[in-house]
Amino acid sequence: ISTVLMISVFVISNQLEFMNNKDKGFDIKNVFVVQAPIVKDTTWNAKRKTLELFKEKCRELPFVIQVTSSTTVPGEEYRQETYLSLPDQNNKSMVHQNGVDEYFFELYAVKFMAGHNFVPDASWKNRSSIILNESVVRALGIGDFEKMINAKITDHESNEVYDLIGIVSDYHQTSVKYNMRPIAFKYNAFRGHFSLRLKEEDLNEIQLEEKVSAIEQKWKQTYQDASFDYFFLEEKFAAQDRE
């Protein structure tokens, strides 16, 4: 029995080490996630201004490298789906959707296979643009990535047509135990969760509590009545790998 238990522990430890070291397709190190606030009795314009204000306040912190917002963050399941196709084609592909700002791909170090990111300070253009991952474009029958940049993509849920401006590499949305997901990225700078990349040298145990407290102070200055819920992305993925 002892031998069996020892072998089991060894196998499980090796599996966890493998999953932890396996390339997830993006950089999860030193990413601090603050979950979207639940704010009542306020207008959409007020919510937008408050979200942008919190991002600006976080950028003022000397230990914060980058800040982004997105309707879904890595480590959590997608909540929205839609069907996409190329114009005049019957081949529709079901995809997950994520609304992101122009800093999402940079913060998470997601590689562009073709095309480019959303354009800073050009929300009017970004709203008519879409970025897809490899899984989507292959499902749509696209082989030449560069050739398809600026192609039209039809969204069959909203009946809108988007300009395909970029194609990014696949990454694991949750544990590496699960397959890659087909993902469409639309521009949404004014809604969602916050991701903060922190300086690595500031993440020792002694200083960590101070850093979290400083972020929480910025939160309370912005969202006085909303709870401050957060997690570290590495811990989130490690917990999913152990499940």
C-alpha atoms as one frame of an Amber mdcrd trajectory, in Angstrom:
protein
   0.000   0.000   0.000   2.826   2.404   0.887   4.520   1.688  -2.448   1.288
   2.345  -4.370   0.750   5.608  -2.480   4.314   6.730  -3.146   3.948   5.983
  -6.853   0.615   7.823  -6.959   2.115  10.895  -5.274   5.052  10.787  -7.703
   2.775  10.553 -10.752   0.472  13.330  -9.552   3.434  15.574  -8.724   4.897
  15.007 -12.191   1.544  15.772 -13.821   1.171  19.018 -11.866   4.732  20.039
 -12.695   4.109  19.287 -16.370   0.905  21.366 -16.446   2.557  24.208 -14.555
   5.506  24.323 -16.956   3.552  23.747 -20.162   3.325  26.776 -22.421  -0.123
  28.297 -21.999   0.250  30.609 -24.970   0.479  33.783 -22.909   2.304  35.182
 -19.869   0.527  34.569 -16.540   3.405  35.623 -14.272   2.860  38.551 -11.921
  -0.662  39.261 -13.169  -3.058  40.578 -10.532  -6.763  40.460 -11.450  -9.436
  42.650  -9.858 -12.905  41.413 -10.642 -15.497  43.728 -12.157 -17.474  45.720
  -9.601 -21.193  45.377  -9.110 -22.375  48.976  -9.279 -26.047  49.870  -8.901
 -28.079  52.979  -9.604 -25.700  54.646 -12.037 -25.691  55.494 -15.728 -23.662
  53.764 -18.425 -21.615  56.924 -18.985 -20.810  57.133 -15.263 -19.731  53.473
 -15.199 -17.462  54.084 -18.183 -15.793  57.108 -16.600 -15.319  55.303 -13.280
 -13.720  52.283 -14.965 -11.285  54.484 -16.859 -10.518  56.434 -13.677  -9.560
  53.262 -11.800  -7.240  52.199 -14.627  -5.594  55.633 -14.570  -5.128  55.492
 -10.787  -3.542  52.029 -11.025  -1.106  53.236 -13.685   0.122  55.830 -11.179
   1.391  53.089  -8.844   5.172  52.661  -9.281   5.003  48.859  -9.103   2.354
  48.525 -11.857   3.730  47.980 -15.371   0.501  47.781 -17.364  -3.277  47.796
 -16.856  -6.012  46.426 -19.093  -9.724  45.668 -18.855 -11.700  42.863 -20.477
 -15.134  41.319 -20.131 -13.458  37.963 -19.410  -9.983  37.298 -18.014  -7.864
  34.165 -18.407  -8.700  31.615 -15.739 -12.458  32.157 -16.070 -15.038  30.650
 -18.413 -16.480  32.670 -21.268 -20.073  33.792 -20.902 -20.853  34.910 -24.453
 -20.924  33.009 -27.719 -21.800  33.872 -31.285 -21.605  32.495 -34.830 -19.189
  33.972 -37.362 -18.711  33.438 -41.076 -17.045  34.924 -44.096 -19.483  36.827
 -46.348 -21.442  34.715 -48.807 -20.386  31.477 -47.131 -22.616  28.973 -45.384
 -19.833  27.755 -43.108 -20.668  29.324 -39.735 -18.357  28.782 -36.772 -19.431
  28.993 -33.119 -16.949  31.072 -31.115 -16.537  32.513 -27.637 -16.435  36.292
 -27.346 -14.258  38.588 -25.269 -14.455  42.362 -25.111 -10.983  43.849 -24.607
  -9.252  47.207 -24.693  -6.169  48.029 -26.763  -3.736  46.902 -24.026  -5.040
  43.355 -23.455  -2.772  41.520 -25.908   0.295  43.505 -24.868  -0.204  42.837
 -21.163  -0.760  39.112 -21.654   1.992  38.835 -24.304  -0.325  37.162 -26.807
   1.444  36.792 -30.144   0.004  38.257 -33.354   0.228  35.822 -36.258  -0.929
  38.448 -38.742  -2.350  41.965 -38.759  -2.318  44.290 -35.780  -3.910  45.223
 -32.482  -6.774  47.650 -31.841  -5.639  51.233 -32.385  -5.167  53.473 -29.297
  -7.505  56.466 -29.140  -9.541  55.303 -32.130 -12.639  53.769 -30.560 -14.743
  54.631 -33.627 -12.513  52.446 -35.810 -12.029  49.732 -33.200 -15.772  49.157
 -32.811 -15.994  48.023 -36.425 -12.930  45.775 -36.120 -12.478  42.221 -34.883
  -9.491  40.067 -33.899  -9.679  36.267 -34.095  -7.490  33.486 -32.757  -6.041
  30.670 -34.847  -8.801  28.208 -33.960 -11.469  30.488 -35.419  -9.740  31.303
 -38.676  -8.921  27.650 -39.344 -12.551  26.689 -38.642 -13.581  29.315 -41.195
 -11.310  27.702 -43.761  -8.708  30.469 -43.748  -5.238  29.166 -44.605  -3.323
  32.293 -45.589  -3.505  34.553 -42.519  -1.867  37.613 -44.073  -4.110  37.468
 -47.118  -7.268  37.556 -44.977  -6.393  40.693 -43.022  -9.088  43.334 -43.717
 -11.523  40.618 -44.821 -15.146  41.051 -43.763 -16.456  38.845 -40.936 -20.209
  38.475 -40.374 -21.569  38.102 -36.824 -24.856  36.208 -37.084 -26.049  37.097
 -33.572 -25.752  40.872 -33.926 -26.062  40.912 -37.749 -23.012  43.165 -37.886
 -20.058  42.967 -40.267 -16.543  43.535 -38.919 -13.146  44.170 -40.489 -10.672
  41.433 -39.556  -7.616  43.430 -38.430  -5.622  40.781 -36.568  -5.101  37.077
 -35.947  -3.528  35.958 -32.657  -2.119  32.654 -31.512  -4.249  30.301 -29.438
  -3.837  30.280 -25.661  -5.348  28.267 -22.834  -8.245  30.187 -21.310  -8.271
  27.801 -18.332  -6.140  24.835 -17.243  -3.946  23.152 -19.859  -6.033  20.037
 -19.194  -8.583  21.509 -21.587  -8.397  22.201 -25.301  -7.852  25.613 -26.867
 -11.001  27.624 -27.501 -12.083  29.506 -30.644 -12.167  33.137 -29.531 -13.292
  36.377 -31.169 -12.084  39.627 -29.626 -14.160  42.777 -29.959 -13.282  46.221
 -28.706 -14.719  47.121 -25.309 -12.617  49.513 -23.245 -15.321  50.463 -20.786
 -16.516  47.265 -19.183 -15.189  44.221 -17.378 -12.451  42.960 -15.089  -9.071
  44.592 -14.547  -5.709  42.913 -15.131  -2.566  44.500 -13.691   0.946  43.329
 -14.500   3.182  43.974 -11.510   6.944  44.380 -11.349   8.497  41.050 -10.444
  10.993  42.457  -7.958   8.146  43.850  -5.864   6.378  40.524  -5.356   8.188
  39.117  -2.332   6.135  38.065   0.670   7.060  41.085   2.791   5.949  43.674
   0.251   3.052  41.832  -1.364   0.484  42.800   1.263   1.471  46.459   0.898
   1.025  46.309  -2.875  -2.423  44.748  -2.595  -3.374  47.333   0.001  -2.236
  50.168  -2.292  -4.382  48.817  -5.138  -7.326  48.435  -2.771  -6.951  52.086
  -1.735  -7.214  53.155  -5.372 -10.269  50.916  -5.639 -11.981  52.509  -2.643
 -11.256  55.967  -3.997 -13.064  54.977  -7.186 -15.654  52.376  -6.152 -16.650
  53.353  -2.613 -19.497  50.847  -2.284 -18.186  47.886  -4.316 -16.363  44.918
  -2.808 -12.684  44.448  -3.699 -12.374  40.915  -5.086  -9.097  39.796  -6.619
  -6.790  36.883  -7.386  -3.321  36.211  -8.767  -3.478  34.499 -12.125  -0.724
  31.979 -11.371  -2.580  30.823  -8.263  -5.837  30.563 -10.223  -4.295  28.295
 -12.859  -2.437  26.225 -10.262  -5.721  25.563  -8.440  -7.415  24.532 -11.701
  -4.566  22.155 -12.524  -4.997  20.472  -9.119  -8.737  19.898  -9.557
